[in-house]
Amino acid sequence: MLAPPVSTSPQPDSLWRHLAGEAGSFDAPVGAGPLTRDLQVDVAVIGAGYSGLCAAHALQQRGVSCAVLDANPVGWGASGRNGGVVSSKFRPSFSAIASAHGLDVAKRMHRLAHDGVRTVEALLEECGIARARFERTGSLRCAHTERALASIVAEAEWVRASLGDRSMTVLSREAVRAETGSTGFVGGVLSADAGTILPLEYVLGIARSLAARGVPIHTSTPVLAIDRAPGVAGVTLRTAGATVRARQVIVATNAYSDLTPATDAMRRELVPFRSAMIATERLPAALDAKLMTQRRSYTETRRMMKWFRRADGRMLFGGRDAFGKEGQDTGFEALRRAMVGLFPDLADIRVEFRWSGYVGMTFNALPHVGRADDATVFCVGYNGAGVAMASLIGQHAAALALGDTPDLALLAQNGLRPVPFHALRAPGVRLVAAWYQFLDAMGA
């Protein structure tokens, strides 16, 4: 007999949940609820976040029967908790990719990065997700030292000269100060092909569109086992209430792959890293007109990077926290101190929302998508830039499940590749994070 289902949880009490509630996004259930009868489909998808739902969307567009299963509500994981930044980048720079793998690979990776933004834009239009409030306002990377500024300026110049990309613009110290309202930066580089979005509304909108087209989305349905019979093609997904038989399965559980034993193998591809965010109360009119006037997304160049943006008249501020666990208070006060350090005007402004979740980090700092075996496709590891890339890779995962061979450049994985010494990941992450914090404090 199968174990009882993993207990499910509501959406974290974030600003995104608050805004979705105000908009009536939870007035009607999203999805068909727990699976109670056996199904047979061409492709089963595990995970109702960006990757899983975008895979299901691509399959439905091609007339392929599919079903989506998730242990929790739609967008419960990183898809409903992230900072809502739609970016055209990877963690490694394109010049670093070219140095390691050649210019042709860098060009292919550059195309994939920008394809991710186009994918989000297309889904928003096709699914009619106006509530997501997507704004293509660009992303400004703010340099905290002259050395950091020189590095990001050199990258922008390389991208322009080598890739023909003219979407990056260098801003002076004065321009960054005038736009952000902070004196903590010496300049910056603006990437025009980026924007902001309400992340939970985006994932809920995709799910509603799929459900309206007849794609079953079963929440509160942990997949407890994935069985394969000798000599029989396909897989059987077992849940507490029923089974799903499919020719192929796409595992899109990312940093939450350890929720059940069925997807636990994917966990070893990743180092889950806690990411935390705070959101202030609505700002007074004077501060609203002074801080981040262009309403872009913003990041800084420190190793333990912080990011910030505006939404709903509030200041949002986020960062990595290797030393706390999801749901703990650890890190929130540190975020507030960092926020006030960059924006002293916020010293007396109340923090109204705070939440956290896990980011899936990979050993090579790039997303992974490929086959675990002849019936299983996986997609994991968005390394903190998942809104656009997870949307794109979900579609490519669907193509792989159908036997296609999309050009995935460095993202393609032939089989699972566990992180070396995975059992030591937690202390290792803490050690590296402590070293990075020391270097940032020293201004190195």
N, C-alpha and C positions, 0 to 999 in steps of 0.2 A: 504493500500500500504506500502511496506517495505521502510525503510529509505535508502537514497543513500549510496553506499559503502564507508567505511572508506578510506580516502586518503592513498595511499601507498607511501613508501619511498624507495630510492635506498639503496644498501648496504652502511653502514657507511664507511667513508673514512679512513680505517685502513690499517696497513701494509698487512694484509691478502687480502684485496681487491686489493691493489697495486700488490702483487705477483700473484694473480689470473689473473689480467689484463695482466701482462707480459707473463703469460703462455697461454694466449688465452682462458681462461675459460669462458669469457663472449662473445666470438665471436658469439656463437649461443645461443639463448634463452634456459634456463633450465626450463623445464616444458611446459605445453600446453597453458599457458596464462589464461585469465579470463574464467570462465565457462559461456557458452552461450546457452547450451541446457540441458534439464533435463536428469538426470542419474538415474539408479537403480543399486545398488551394494549390496553385502553382508555386507561389512563393510566400513563405511566412516571414514576417519581420518582427524581431524582438527589440522593443524600444520605441516609445512614442515621443521622441524628441525631434530635433531638426533632421538628423540623418535618417532615422527610421521613417518619418512621415514623408520626407522628400523622396526616399526610395519608393515608398508606396505610391506616391504621386506619379513618378516616372513609369512604374509598372502599370498603373491604371490607364495612363495615357497610351500605352502600347497594347491595351486590351488583355493584359495578363491578370488573372485572378490572384488576389493577395489578401492577407489579413495582418493586422498589427496587434501585438500583445504587449502589455506593460504591467509591471507589478504595482505601479502607482498611477496617479492622474496624468493626463497629457501635459508634457512640459515640466514635470515635477523635478527633474534633475537640472543640469546646467542650462538647458534650453529656456527654462523659465526663471533662472536666477542671475544670469550674466549681466554685464554692464550695458548691453544693447548697442554695441559698436559694430558696424558693418564695415570691415576693412579689407583692403586688397594687399595683404602682406603675409609673410611667414615670419617666424622668429629669426631664422638665419637671413642675413641680407642677401640680395640677389648677387652682389659682387662676391660675397663669400661663397655662394653656390657656384658661381662661374669659376672661381679659383680652384675649388675642389673637384668640380665635375665638368667644366667646360662651358663655353658661352652658349652652345645650343641648348644644353639642359637648363641654363638660367633663363633663356628665352621661353622655353616651354613652361617652366615654373611661374614665370611672370604672367604668361597667358592664363594659367590656371588661377592665379591669385585674383586677376581682374574678372575672370569668368565667374568667380564666386559672387561678386557684387551684382553682375548681370543676372545671375540665377535668382538672387533675392528680389531684384526689381521685377523680374518676369513673374515670379510666384505671387508677389503682392498684387500685381495687376490682374493676373488670371484668376486668383482666388478672391479678389475683391476685399483685401484686408485693410481698409482705410483706418481701422482702429489702431493699427500698429504705428501710425504717425511717422513713417519713414521720411527722413530729410537727408538729402545728399549734400551735406554742408562741408564735407572734408574732415580730415583728422590732422591735428597739429601736434607734432612731437617737439616737446619743449626741452631744451638743453640746460642742464644744471651747472655745467662748467664749460670753459672755452674748449677744453680738450674734447668733451662730448659733442659740442657744436661742430668742431672741425670734422669729427667722424661722420656725423649725419649729413653734413654738407657735402663731404666727399662722396658718400653713397648716392645722394641725389644727383650729383654731377655725373657719376658713373652710369646711373640708370638712364639719364638723358642721352649721354654720348653713346653708350653701348646697346641700349634697348630701344632708343627712340621714344622714350616715355617723357612727355613734357608736362605731366600732371603734378610734378613736385616743385614747390617754390620755397626759396629761403627767405625767412623773415628776420628782421633785425631785433636787437634787444628791445628797442623802443616799440616796435610793432607788436611784439609778443606781450609786452607789459600793457599796452593800450587795449589789446584784445582780451587778455585774461584777467587783468586787474591785479596781477601778482608781480612783485619785483624779484621773485626767486629764480628767474631764468635769464640767460644771456643771449637768447635767440632761439630759433626753431626752424623746422621744415614742415611745410604744409603739403599733405597728400590730398589732392582734390577728389580722387575716386574713392570716397569713403563717406560714411554717414552715420546717423543714429536711428534707433528704432525702439519701440516698446517690445522687448523680447518675448514676454509671455503672450501678448496679444498676437504676435506673429505666429507662434507655434499653435496657439488655439485656432487661429484663422485657417491655417493649413488643414488642421484636423477637421474643422467644420466643413470645409470644402470637400475633403475626401469622403466624409460621412454622407454628405448630400449626393455624392456620386455612387454611393452604394458600397464603399470600402469599409468592411467591419473593423472597428478599433475597439479592442477589449481592454479596458483598464481594470485595475485591481485583480490582475490575472498573471501572477508570477509563473514563468516557465520553469518548472522544477527539474525537468530532464529532457534531453534531446537524444532520442534512441535511433539506432540504425540496425536493421535486420540484415544478416549476412545474405548476400546475393540479391537483395531487394533495393531498387533504386529509391532515393528520397529519404526523408527523415520523418519521425513522429515526435512532435512536441507535446509533452505531458504537463498538464496543469492539474490543480486540485479538482476541478469540476468537469474537465473534458479533455479531448486530445485534438491536435491539428496535424493532419498529414499533408506534407508538401514535398515537391520535387527539390526545392532549394530553400535555404533559410539564410536571412541576413541578420547578423547580430550587430545591433547599433546601441549598445548599452554604455559604451565609453567608460567614464570614471566611476560609474555605478555598476560595473560588471560583477561585483562580488555579492550582489543582493541574493543570488541563488547559485547553487552549484552548476546549473546548466550553462551559465556564461562565465564562470569563474576563470576559465583558461584565458579569456581576454584580459583579465586583470593583470596578468603577468607581463603584458605588453606595455604597461603604464606605471607611472609613479603618480598617484593622486596627490594633488597639491591643493590645500585649502585656499580659497579665495573669498575675501570678505568685502562687504560694501556697507556704507552708511549713506543716508539721505536726510538732509536737514528739513526743518519746517519751511514753508514758503517764505521766500526772502522779501524783506521790505523793498519798496519801490526803488530807493536809491541804490541798493546793492544789486537789485535785479537789472538795473541799467548799467552797472559798472563791471560785473563779473562775467567773463566768457560771452562777450556781446554777440559773437557770430554763431553761437549755439552749436559749435562743433563738438567732436570728441577730442580729448586731450590726453596725452601720455607724457611721462618724463623719461629721462635717459638713465636714471639710476638703475643699478643691477636689480635691486628689489623695487621694481617699478611701481609707481602709483598711477592711477588714471582717474579722470574726472570729466564731468559733463553736466549739463543742465537738463532737467525734465520737470514738467509740472510746476515751474516756478521755483524749483528747489535746486540745491547743490548736491550732486552725487559724487562720492569719493570712494575709490576702491583700491585694494592691493592684495598681494599674496601674504599668507600667514602660515608659515610652515610649522608653527609651534602650537597651534590649536586644532581642535577637532570641530567638525560641523555641529552647530547647535550650541557651542560654548561661547562665553562672552569674550574669550581671549582674542585680542587683536583689535577690537572695536575702539577702545580708548586710544590705542596707538594710532589708529587711522585718524581719529579726530585730532590728535596732536599734530600729525603730519599735515592735515588739512589746514588747521589754523596757522601752522608754520608758513605755509605757502600763501594763505589768504587770511591775514590777521583780522580783517573786517568781520570774519565769521566767528570770532571768539565768543560772542554772546548769543549766537544763534543756536537754537536747540536742535539736536539730532532727533528726528522723529521715527526713522526706520533704520533697522540694521539686520543684515542677514548674511548667510555664507553658504558655500557649497564647494564641491570639488571640481578642479580642472584636471583633465587627463593630459599629463606630460609624458612625452616619449623620450627615449634615449638620444635620438638624433634631432629632437626638437621639431619634427615634421609629422603631419598626420599620416596614418597608415591605413591603406585600404587594399584588400586582396582576398585570396582564398585560404581558408584554414584547411579545407579538404575539398573533394569534388562536389560536395553538397552544401558547403558553408562559406559564405562571404562575410567578412568583418570590416568594420570601419571605426577607427578609434583615434584618439590623441590629437585634439585640435590645439593644444598648447596655448589656450587663452585667446584664440582668434577664431572662434567657432561659428559665429552667426552665418557668415558668408561661406566659409569653407565646409562646414558640416552640411549646409544646404546643397552645395555642389557635389560633395563626395557621396551624399545619399543617392543622388541621381546616377553617379558612376557605379555605385555598389549595385544598383538595380541592373545596369548594363552588364556588369560582370556576372550576375546571377543568371542572366539570359544568354551567356556565352559570348558576349561581345568583348572586344579588347580595346577599351578607350585609352588614349594617351594620358597616362598619369605621372609620367616623368619619375621624380624621386618619391612620389607618394605610393607607388605600387609596391606591394609586398607579396612575395611568394612564400606563403606559410607564415605561421606565427613566429615571432622573434622575441622571446622573453627578455626583459631588461636584465643585464648581467647582475648577479648577486642580489636578486630581487628580494630575498628575505631581509636584506639590510637596507631596504629602500628608505624606511622611516628615519632611522638615525642618520643615514647618509644625507637625506634632504635637509634635516635640521642642521647638520654640520656645514653643508654648503651655504644654506641660508644665513647662518651666523657669520660665515666668512664674508659673504656678500654685504651684509649689513655693516660689518667692520670697515670694508673698503669704501662703502658709500659714506660712512661717517668721517672717514679720513679724506674724502674728496678725491679718491683715486679713480 
